[in-house]
Amino acid sequence: QVQLQESGPGLVKPSQTLSLTCTVSGGSISSGDYYWSWIRQPPGKGLEWIGYIYYSGSTYYNPSLKSRVTISVDTSKNQFSLKLSSVTAADTAVYYCAGSPNSGYDPIFDYWGQGTLVTVSS
Amino acid sequence: QSVLTQPPSVSGAPGQRVTISCTGSSSNIGAGYDVHWYQQLPGTAPKLLIYGNSNRPSGVPDRFSGSKSGTSASLAITGLQAEDEADYYCQSYDSSVVFGGGTKLTVL
């Protein structure tokens, strides 16, 4: 059973870069069986997909966030990471990492991390 | 403003049937993209409930069903139980992954 765990600072200052890592256990990122995504949820609000990465390093980002987002993968550590630059209070959210099967269709998120709250505040 | 529109809330008594709608457009659901549904219990991560419009993952009770027609989709829950009280989200694709705004289900 694949498990995902987010980690990273819970507090980031405005204008700085938010950095999170997702560690995958119970399966290998290098298997190519899954695409790996970041999804966020502002307090009391809905879900917003940020982007995904494949083990090869290929990425696809939400156009609304593309200019500020970088997702990378470290197959040796079985981890993938998110960097979101120039953050504001609007980026305060619970950030989830999630896995979607490499099925050739649009993403279906069947594995989720527990989520980590990141607050943007000075 | 979500690309997919869901009612903010629905409610029903135990044992009743409720439906949650997800309305899109010709660029997402109407373009043939599948709809998936997630259940988010309070304080937890979302859980995949329905995929590919009407398919249930292993372990999801058959009280939950999904359908799609035209530019809309629906999630139906029959035999409502107290443990079904949660937020429900639909998801599809429109140049990128898009979610509905979510619907809070209250079991009266």
Chai-1 contact restraints between the chains, C-beta under 6 A:
chainA,res_idxA,chainB,res_idxB,connection_type,confidence,min_distance_angstrom,max_distance_angstrom,comment,restraint_id
A,G46,B,F99,contact,1.0,0.0,6.0,A-B,restraint_1
A,G46,B,G101,contact,1.0,0.0,6.0,A-B,restraint_2
A,G46,B,G102,contact,1.0,0.0,6.0,A-B,restraint_3
A,L47,B,Y89,contact,1.0,0.0,6.0,A-B,restraint_4
A,L47,B,F99,contact,1.0,0.0,6.0,A-B,restraint_5
A,W49,B,V97,contact,1.0,0.0,6.0,A-B,restraint_6
A,N62,B,S96,contact,1.0,0.0,6.0,A-B,restraint_7
A,Y96,B,A45,contact,1.0,0.0,6.0,A-B,restraint_8
A,D106,B,Y33,contact,1.0,0.0,6.0,A-B,restraint_9
A,D106,B,Y93,contact,1.0,0.0,6.0,A-B,restraint_10
A,P107,B,V97,contact,1.0,0.0,6.0,A-B,restraint_11
A,I108,B,H36,contact,1.0,0.0,6.0,A-B,restraint_12
A,I108,B,Y51,contact,1.0,0.0,6.0,A-B,restraint_13
A,D110,B,L48,contact,1.0,0.0,6.0,A-B,restraint_14
A,W112,B,A45,contact,1.0,0.0,6.0,A-B,restraint_15
A,Q114,B,A45,contact,1.0,0.0,6.0,A-B,restraint_16
A,G115,B,A45,contact,1.0,0.0,6.0,A-B,restraint_17
